[in-house]
Amino acid sequence: MLGKVVIIGVLLTIVGLVVMKAIDPNLESSGDGGGISNGGSLTDSGTITVGITGDVVSPNNYTLDEGATMADLIELAGGVTDTADDRCYFFEAPLKDNESYFIPSKFELDDVCGNNVIEKVNINEASVDELDSISGVGETIANKIYQYREENGQFYTLEDLKNVDGIGNATFSKMKNEIMLKNA
């Protein structure tokens, strides 16, 4: 069921972007794979548009004031569900315009009863060997994650991993349910 909710959330995001493009034909693709851009007028107006999917009450795209945090986005989305993994987000994490954020579940997605807790790797503390155990991550990417963390500090959102060379949307999709940002 949760898989269907995630798929529906992704489809709604895509439809929303297409509708926005139809409403304002001046919107252009940013070319970086992330959202849309209109030459900066969203930022100039003091607002940002972000999406949220996963274990939230109302996954959707939302418009917030610049400087908004994950707490603001989660509040707009009606809060997190009972199965949301609170180790996977920081309330104080700043949001980036045209980014989509994912709140993963604590439990195995294919577990009907929902009581098998997913073993997750803390990407802010894990060794290279621990990082290598994550789906979609091999030794090379594990080393890049470790090096990126050493040079740039901790990750504040799961999506920050996409800043690591070699991690795009496909790799992130494989790993997003197996990672966390902090221990309980």
Secondary structure, 3 states (H helix, E strand, C coil): CHHHHHHHHHHHHHHHHHHHHHHCCCCEECCCCCCEECCCHHHHCCEEEEEEEECECCCEEEEEECCCEHHHHHHHCCCECCCECHHHCCCCCECCCCCEEEECECECCCCCCCCCECCCEECCCCCHHHHHCCCCCCHHHHHHHHHHHHHHCCCCCHHHHHHCCCCCHHHHHHHCCCEECCCC
